[in-house]
Amino acid sequence: MTGPPVDAVERVVAAALAEDLGSAGDVTSRAVVPAGARATGEIVARERLVLAGLPVARAVFAAVDAAVHFEGLCRDGDLVDAGTAVARVRGDARAILAAERTALNFLMRLSGIATAARAATAEVQGTRARILDTRKTAPGLRAIDKYAVAAGGAENHRLGLYDAVLIKDTHLAVAGSIRDAVERARAAGHAADRITVEVADLGGLDEAIAAGAGRALLDNLSVEQVRTAVRRAAGRIVLEASGGLRPGALRPYAETGVDFLSLGYLTHSSRAMDLALDLEIAP
């Protein structure tokens, strides 16, 4: 697994630190921690989780003070038990304290996403269905949110509006029929396998197949409707089920034979996991 994009990490870290430190910096640490004091600490998982976000946490400490030493003790994607130290920091105490909350915020959010992604992929194991994320990410955090999804073992869907065509009901309200919309997308140079049509019923699926779309998004269909859609499509189009799906309720959909299950839940509703920094004065 490759790390998150460096430019994206630098951007989100800079924004998060600016938000937390403002123009005055960490006034508490400057007031109560002696200048030059050094500390060492471990970032510890307080519950069982799938770890994600170590490169982001490392970048936070480096942005505050490049001399702070950050050592990852686990790897992103590892399943770790409560009490496991996942990273160690050592350096200027004021700098570590200034970076602490921002680094933990990223680790907690991203580990929550990765943990949910791992649960979802485990739930559908043995079926053909694969788990996808969506564009329902925190504004500004999409690159690292999707990195966390991959760390958990699920797959990334399109990154944005720029890298695939997804014709939704709102597009059709303006563009007209499914056939017209697909023909316009093809005329604009988009290959069939990069064109998805959102359909709300089996009639819409028939239209998408007839129009030559490469993929159909089965939006808010019941398990039985998805099963019927799989039979009706007969391999002529890639099928993705979506709409309110979340870990714990995926298996019936996966067993229909659908190709993908897309879960906005992974990035908009996953619970942040509990990690903390245990700090002490360096010897």
VEXGU-573167 format. One record per residue (C-alpha): residue number from 1; x, y, z. Coordinates in pm, 1 decimal, always signed. Example, Ala and Ser with C-alpha at 12.3 -4.5 7.8 and 13.67 -1.06 7.14 Angstrom:
2
(site 1 (+1230.0 -450.0 +780.0))
(site 2 (+1367.0 -106.0 +714.0))
***
This chain:
283
(site 1 (+0.0 +0.0 +0.0))
(site 2 (+139.4 +337.4 -97.6))
(site 3 (+123.7 +628.7 +143.9))
(site 4 (-114.1 +923.3 +117.3))
(site 5 (-20.2 +1195.4 -135.7))
(site 6 (+253.1 +1411.1 +15.6))
(site 7 (+106.1 +1736.8 -112.7))
(site 8 (-233.7 +1652.9 +33.0))
(site 9 (-80.4 +1566.3 +369.9))
(site 10 (+118.1 +1889.1 +379.9))
(site 11 (-191.6 +2091.0 +294.1))
(site 12 (-423.3 +1937.4 +554.0))
(site 13 (-156.9 +1941.8 +824.9))
(site 14 (-83.7 +2310.7 +765.3))
(site 15 (-453.3 +2395.3 +779.9))
(site 16 (-512.8 +2191.6 +1095.3))
(site 17 (-216.7 +2340.3 +1279.6))
(site 18 (-314.8 +2693.0 +1178.6))
(site 19 (-661.6 +2624.8 +1316.2))
(site 20 (-527.5 +2495.9 +1648.5))
(site 21 (-227.6 +2721.1 +1708.6))
(site 22 (-357.0 +3045.0 +1560.3))
(site 23 (-114.7 +3336.3 +1570.6))
(site 24 (-25.9 +3297.2 +1939.2))
(site 25 (+71.6 +2931.0 +1943.1))
(site 26 (+32.8 +2698.4 +2241.3))
(site 27 (+6.6 +2954.3 +2520.8))
(site 28 (-45.0 +2690.9 +2790.7))
(site 29 (+274.0 +2501.2 +2716.1))
(site 30 (+475.3 +2820.4 +2684.1))
(site 31 (+345.1 +2934.8 +3022.2))
(site 32 (+392.7 +2615.7 +3223.5))
(site 33 (+657.9 +2405.2 +3047.8))
(site 34 (+1017.2 +2525.8 +3091.0))
(site 35 (+1193.1 +2627.3 +2772.0))
(site 36 (+1426.6 +2353.7 +2653.3))
(site 37 (+1250.4 +2077.3 +2849.3))
(site 38 (+1253.1 +1747.6 +2663.8))
(site 39 (+999.4 +1469.9 +2672.0))
(site 40 (+935.6 +1125.6 +2533.6))
(site 41 (+603.9 +958.5 +2479.9))
(site 42 (+409.0 +681.8 +2314.8))
(site 43 (+87.5 +703.0 +2116.8))
(site 44 (-124.2 +416.2 +2246.5))
(site 45 (-440.8 +253.3 +2113.4))
(site 46 (-705.4 +254.2 +2387.0))
(site 47 (-919.8 +1.5 +2197.9))
(site 48 (-884.3 -263.8 +1929.6))
(site 49 (-857.8 -91.1 +1592.5))
(site 50 (-716.1 -94.5 +1242.6))
(site 51 (-442.4 +167.2 +1237.8))
(site 52 (-428.8 +440.8 +974.6))
(site 53 (-267.5 +783.4 +960.8))
(site 54 (+90.3 +737.6 +1081.0))
(site 55 (+237.0 +937.6 +788.0))
(site 56 (-2.6 +1222.3 +868.5))
(site 57 (+82.5 +1218.6 +1239.1))
(site 58 (+451.8 +1216.2 +1153.1))
(site 59 (+400.4 +1521.0 +930.9))
(site 60 (+224.2 +1707.0 +1213.1))
(site 61 (+514.9 +1670.4 +1452.8))
(site 62 (+764.7 +1756.7 +1178.3))
(site 63 (+570.2 +2070.2 +1086.7))
(site 64 (+580.8 +2191.7 +1446.6))
(site 65 (+946.1 +2101.2 +1501.8))
(site 66 (+1155.1 +1911.0 +1248.8))
(site 67 (+1383.0 +1796.6 +1531.2))
(site 68 (+1109.1 +1592.8 +1702.0))
(site 69 (+1182.1 +1225.8 +1642.9))
(site 70 (+876.3 +1022.5 +1538.9))
(site 71 (+902.4 +643.9 +1522.6))
(site 72 (+619.3 +428.7 +1397.7))
(site 73 (+596.8 +107.5 +1599.1))
(site 74 (+322.5 -44.4 +1381.1))
(site 75 (+216.9 -0.9 +1020.9))
(site 76 (-96.9 +146.2 +871.4))
(site 77 (-337.1 -136.8 +804.4))
(site 78 (-229.7 -332.1 +1113.6))
(site 79 (-500.3 -462.7 +1345.4))
(site 80 (-381.8 -368.8 +1694.4))
(site 81 (-519.7 -450.2 +2037.4))
(site 82 (-600.0 -207.5 +2316.3))
(site 83 (-283.3 -106.3 +2497.1))
(site 84 (-61.0 -130.7 +2189.6))
(site 85 (+189.5 +150.3 +2141.4))
(site 86 (+167.7 +245.4 +1774.2))
(site 87 (+427.2 +525.0 +1767.7))
(site 88 (+694.2 +687.9 +1983.2))
(site 89 (+793.5 +1056.5 +1992.8))
(site 90 (+1094.4 +1224.1 +2148.1))
(site 91 (+1209.0 +1585.3 +2150.4))
(site 92 (+1123.9 +1933.0 +2272.6))
(site 93 (+835.1 +1904.2 +2518.6))
(site 94 (+663.5 +2223.8 +2406.6))
(site 95 (+670.8 +2112.7 +2044.4))
(site 96 (+531.4 +1769.2 +2124.7))
(site 97 (+248.2 +1922.4 +2326.2))
(site 98 (+168.1 +2169.9 +2049.0))
(site 99 (+140.5 +1888.0 +1794.1))
(site 100 (-33.3 +1633.1 +2017.1))
(site 101 (-402.5 +1703.6 +1958.1))
(site 102 (-375.3 +1761.7 +1584.1))
(site 103 (-176.7 +1440.5 +1535.7))
(site 104 (-422.8 +1242.9 +1747.0))
(site 105 (-723.9 +1391.0 +1568.8))
(site 106 (-592.8 +1263.6 +1237.3))
(site 107 (-501.5 +922.0 +1377.2))
(site 108 (-837.7 +879.6 +1548.7))
(site 109 (-1041.6 +975.2 +1241.3))
(site 110 (-837.7 +776.5 +991.8))
(site 111 (-818.3 +468.9 +1214.5))
(site 112 (-1196.1 +485.3 +1252.2))
(site 113 (-1237.6 +480.5 +876.1))
(site 114 (-988.2 +196.6 +835.5))
(site 115 (-1155.2 -5.6 +1110.8))
(site 116 (-1496.5 +30.8 +948.1))
(site 117 (-1351.7 -59.4 +608.3))
(site 118 (-1195.1 -375.2 +753.2))
(site 119 (-1526.1 -475.4 +912.2))
(site 120 (-1709.4 -423.0 +583.1))
(site 121 (-1463.0 -625.2 +376.9))
(site 122 (-1465.0 -907.2 +632.3))
(site 123 (-1843.3 -918.2 +622.0))
(site 124 (-1858.3 -984.2 +247.3))
(site 125 (-1564.8 -1224.1 +234.4))
(site 126 (-1638.6 -1526.2 +18.8))
(site 127 (-1873.8 -1337.8 -212.8))
(site 128 (-1784.8 -1157.9 -534.7))
(site 129 (-1880.6 -820.3 -389.8))
(site 130 (-1610.5 -562.9 -325.5))
(site 131 (-1641.0 -266.4 -92.0))
(site 132 (-1607.6 +86.6 -228.9))
(site 133 (-1599.5 +428.9 -68.5))
(site 134 (-1775.2 +739.3 -207.9))
(site 135 (-1720.7 +1114.5 -237.6))
(site 136 (-1895.4 +1167.4 +97.1))
(site 137 (-1571.4 +1265.7 +265.2))
(site 138 (-1487.6 +1550.0 +503.9))
(site 139 (-1426.1 +1864.4 +293.0))
(site 140 (-1054.2 +1903.9 +238.9))
(site 141 (-970.6 +1556.5 +372.9))
(site 142 (-1069.5 +1342.4 +75.1))
(site 143 (-720.9 +1219.6 -15.0))
(site 144 (-640.4 +1103.3 +336.0))
(site 145 (-992.0 +972.1 +404.4))
(site 146 (-964.8 +754.0 +95.8))
(site 147 (-613.9 +649.8 +197.5))
(site 148 (-762.8 +524.1 +525.3))
(site 149 (-1027.2 +326.7 +334.2))
(site 150 (-750.2 +150.9 +142.1))
(site 151 (-555.7 +90.8 +464.6))
(site 152 (-861.2 -93.9 +592.1))
(site 153 (-869.7 -317.5 +285.5))
(site 154 (-1158.7 -164.3 +91.4))
(site 155 (-1130.3 +6.4 -248.0))
(site 156 (-1145.3 +366.0 -363.2))
(site 157 (-1420.2 +478.0 -599.6))
(site 158 (-1369.6 +788.1 -812.7))
(site 159 (-1167.2 +1058.1 -641.5))
(site 160 (-1378.5 +1347.1 -764.8))
(site 161 (-1602.0 +1477.7 -1036.3))
(site 162 (-1304.9 +1484.7 -1270.5))
(site 163 (-1208.8 +1117.7 -1310.7))
(site 164 (-1529.2 +930.6 -1402.2))
(site 165 (-1882.4 +994.8 -1526.7))
(site 166 (-2166.1 +922.7 -1283.6))
(site 167 (-2505.1 +1021.8 -1423.4))
(site 168 (-2736.8 +1073.3 -1126.2))
(site 169 (-3106.3 +1154.8 -1101.9))
(site 170 (-3019.9 +1523.4 -1072.6))
(site 171 (-2834.5 +1509.0 -1403.6))
(site 172 (-3126.0 +1332.5 -1566.3))
(site 173 (-3363.7 +1599.8 -1440.8))
(site 174 (-3180.6 +1839.4 -1671.8))
(site 175 (-3034.1 +1615.4 -1941.6))
(site 176 (-3345.6 +1410.2 -2014.8))
(site 177 (-3344.2 +1034.7 -2070.6))
(site 178 (-3078.0 +784.5 -1972.7))
(site 179 (-3013.0 +712.9 -2338.3))
(site 180 (-2961.0 +1081.1 -2418.5))
(site 181 (-2728.5 +1127.9 -2122.7))
(site 182 (-2515.7 +822.8 -2205.5))
(site 183 (-2493.3 +918.5 -2572.2))
(site 184 (-2375.7 +1267.7 -2476.3))
(site 185 (-2115.7 +1123.7 -2240.6))
(site 186 (-1986.9 +892.0 -2514.9))
(site 187 (-1981.0 +1181.0 -2761.4))
(site 188 (-1771.6 +1377.4 -2510.9))
(site 189 (-1506.4 +1107.0 -2533.2))
(site 190 (-1579.8 +897.7 -2224.1))
(site 191 (-1539.9 +521.0 -2261.0))
(site 192 (-1836.7 +305.3 -2170.4))
(site 193 (-1656.1 +145.2 -1875.7))
(site 194 (-1612.8 +492.0 -1722.2))
(site 195 (-1981.5 +577.0 -1744.3))
(site 196 (-2211.5 +488.3 -1454.4))
(site 197 (-2584.9 +553.1 -1449.6))
(site 198 (-2773.9 +573.6 -1122.4))
(site 199 (-3099.1 +379.5 -1148.6))
(site 200 (-3387.1 +366.2 -902.4))
(site 201 (-3569.6 +65.2 -1046.5))
(site 202 (-3533.3 -226.4 -1283.3))
(site 203 (-3672.5 -27.2 -1573.8))
(site 204 (-3387.9 +219.8 -1531.3))
(site 205 (-3141.7 -68.7 -1535.7))
(site 206 (-3284.0 -189.7 -1867.5))
(site 207 (-3243.2 +162.3 -2008.4))
(site 208 (-2883.2 +186.4 -1889.1))
(site 209 (-2795.3 -147.3 -2050.5))
(site 210 (-2967.7 -52.9 -2375.9))
(site 211 (-2789.4 +283.6 -2379.9))
(site 212 (-2447.3 +117.5 -2352.6))
(site 213 (-2343.5 +233.9 -2006.7))
(site 214 (-2066.4 +28.0 -1853.9))
(site 215 (-2197.0 +42.2 -1501.3))
(site 216 (-2523.7 +85.5 -1312.7))
(site 217 (-2556.7 +221.7 -961.4))
(site 218 (-2854.4 +49.4 -799.1))
(site 219 (-2969.2 +321.4 -563.9))
(site 220 (-3170.5 +223.7 -257.2))
(site 221 (-3297.3 -100.8 -404.9))
(site 222 (-3403.1 -383.4 -173.8))
(site 223 (-3206.7 -706.4 -150.7))
(site 224 (-3463.7 -882.2 -368.0))
(site 225 (-3453.4 -604.5 -626.3))
(site 226 (-3074.5 -623.4 -638.3))
(site 227 (-3092.3 -1000.8 -679.0))
(site 228 (-3335.8 -957.4 -967.0))
(site 229 (-3112.7 -689.9 -1120.0))
(site 230 (-2816.1 -928.5 -1114.4))
(site 231 (-3017.6 -1193.1 -1297.0))
(site 232 (-3154.5 -943.9 -1546.9))
(site 233 (-2816.3 -787.3 -1622.0))
(site 234 (-2663.1 -1129.9 -1685.3))
(site 235 (-2312.6 -988.1 -1687.0))
(site 236 (-2384.8 -721.4 -1948.8))
(site 237 (-2311.1 -434.3 -1711.2))
(site 238 (-2117.4 -388.9 -1386.7))
(site 239 (-2353.9 -351.9 -1092.0))
(site 240 (-2296.6 -143.7 -781.4))
(site 241 (-2545.2 -132.1 -494.4))
(site 242 (-2561.7 +177.8 -278.4))
(site 243 (-2786.8 +369.2 -44.1))
(site 244 (-2764.6 +355.0 +333.9))
(site 245 (-2537.2 +51.0 +341.9))
(site 246 (-2321.0 +3.1 +650.4))
(site 247 (-2122.4 -272.5 +821.5))
(site 248 (-2349.3 -527.7 +984.4))
(site 249 (-2609.1 -523.1 +707.5))
(site 250 (-2399.6 -601.4 +400.4))
(site 251 (-2401.3 -976.9 +368.8))
(site 252 (-2750.3 -1015.7 +219.7))
(site 253 (-2662.8 -765.3 -53.4))
(site 254 (-2326.0 -925.5 -119.4))
(site 255 (-2488.8 -1266.6 -161.5))
(site 256 (-2704.1 -1139.7 -450.4))
(site 257 (-2400.6 -1158.2 -679.2))
(site 258 (-2365.8 -779.3 -718.4))
(site 259 (-2016.7 -662.4 -812.6))
(site 260 (-1971.1 -371.7 -570.1))
(site 261 (-2120.0 -224.1 -256.0))
(site 262 (-2048.5 +145.3 -207.3))
(site 263 (-2063.4 +285.1 +144.7))
(site 264 (-2069.3 +655.4 +217.8))
(site 265 (-2076.8 +540.1 +580.4))
(site 266 (-1704.8 +465.8 +575.8))
(site 267 (-1607.7 +829.7 +548.5))
(site 268 (-1908.4 +1019.3 +679.6))
(site 269 (-2020.2 +812.7 +978.9))
(site 270 (-1733.6 +596.0 +1102.6))
(site 271 (-1664.5 +643.3 +1472.3))
(site 272 (-1327.1 +793.3 +1559.0))
(site 273 (-1113.1 +540.6 +1743.0))
(site 274 (-954.9 +607.5 +2080.7))
(site 275 (-581.6 +678.4 +2082.5))
(site 276 (-385.3 +887.2 +2331.3))
(site 277 (-34.3 +1017.0 +2395.0))
(site 278 (+132.9 +898.8 +2715.3))
(site 279 (+406.7 +1156.3 +2783.3))
(site 280 (+687.9 +1184.2 +3035.9))
(site 281 (+998.0 +1394.8 +3089.4))
(site 282 (+1291.4 +1255.3 +2898.4))
(site 283 (+1572.0 +1117.5 +3114.2))
***
